[in-house]
Amino acid sequence: MYDTIIIGAGMSGLAAGIRLAHYDQKVCILERHYTIGGLNSFYRTNGRNYDVGLHAVTNFTEKGTKKGPLARILRQLRFKWEDFALAPQRGSRIAFPGVDIRFDNDLELLRSEIKKAFPSQVDNFESLLGKISDYDDLDQASFEISGRQVVSETITEPMLVEMIFCPLMWYGNAKEHDMAWGQFCIMFRSIFMEGFARPYKGVRLILKNLVKRFRGLGGELKLRSGVSRILVDNGHATGVELDSGEILEGKRILSSAGSLETMRICSDTSEPDPRSAGQLTFIESISVLDRQPESLGNEDTIVFYNDSETFHWHPPKDDLCDIRTGVVCSPNNYVYSDEDGQLDDGVIRITTIADFDRWSALSDEEYQRAKLRWYDESVASSVRFTPDFRPYVIDTDVFTPKTIQRFTWHDNGAVYGAPDKQLDGTTHLDNLFLCGTDQGYVGIIGAMMSGISMANVHCLRG
């Protein structure tokens, strides 16, 4: 009999497990995949390690900062700032036709760029900052208000509205066309008011430290242990049945599998409506260079680009991918310590919106051809906004919506889960709770915050 069974060994599940194990709970984390991390995992091919989801750790604050999500995570999980070894970004950019806005981990740069590009919007931008600061993260009613409506009522220059939404949607929005006001505020704070960073060794360092701490506290982690059913008796979860047929009993269950995916495996529910699943998924084209991107004039950490004045945020209508908008990220362009130095290889990662159903319908031969085609097309689209690196590529890889589904088990390979979030983490069962993406926080820091918050509220106080 476990005090808490946690479904999923991603960032939220691992953080929740550590939090509970600190209080001597008997905790078991179950993971269907052969490795940990979920979306923020890694794989190895052709002798190189690749992160699956990590472009940047958002919510970055400097060592010694007492407030903010990163500081709270370090306190609650009892880590030192050095355990995550985060290097800040050099600087990033939002690129639209004829207008670039630069930003970094200091809000003043964004302020000055808006003043330069959109001088009539300076006061309106300050008004927007005030509304964001006043937002209550746990107010479900306010969370669901249209973000576009609030921002458009405050910022009167349409292109600036689109440019502000572009990075926030790319890094944390499951809703098509619009963004919940609450999600907008969370992402705005994490990207523009705090910032980007990255561990020198990538996501592996964070995962290694989380697992080491969890196991060191007596927690159990079972890989290749997918949950086929959550066993229910009279409105109460009694335990889980694994794919192997083994049954584990638990006083409560915390699931990071996603709301739709969790409801599907409850023994007392029918098949959930698939229309409630998220639809937004991506391909990522990874290029390894024979030199550092900086030597080509590419000094941006991340570039969010869009080739028209209107930002389109929805699945492709007629093809496998939509290359009108995308993200270019170089893990080389962070300020690593003198001790770490620079990464051995130059790397450019390009993310493009994709269609899960079309990718899934391909035969094996068609799938491999499609990966080659869309690598070429996504790169060609991106170099309109960043220096052309194609002559210096020595190795490539592409992961697709099918890859994302394999690592996350989310329907449709939906990176940010379902459009509708459940901020309090409750479900129809009195001892089954959600954490992670569908609870409402995204990204590495957000996912860990979700796991900690739901563990505190439902598994320690409950």
Secondary structure, DSSP 8 states (H G I E B T S, - for coil): -EEEEEE--BHHHHHHHHHHHTTT--EEEE-SSSSSBGGG-EEEETTEEEESS-S-B-S---TT--SSHHHHHHHHHT--GGGT-EEEBS-EEEEETTEEEEE-SSHHHHHHHHHHH-GGGHHHHHHHHHHHHH--TT-HHHHTSBHHHHHHHH---HHHHHHHHHHHHHTT--SSSS-BHHHHHHHHIIIIII--EEETTTHHHHHHHHHHHHHHTT-EEESS--EEEEEESSS-EEEEEETTS-EEEEEEEEE-S-HHHHHHTBTT-----GGGS---EEEEEEEEESS-GGGGT---SEEEEESSSS---S--SSSSEEEEEEEEE-TTSB---TTT---SSEEEEEEEEE-HHHHHTS-HHHHHHHHHHHHHHHHHHHTTTS---GGGEEEEEEE-HHHHHHHH--GGG-TT--SS--TT-B-SSTTEEE-SGGGT--HHHHHHHHHHHHIIIIII--
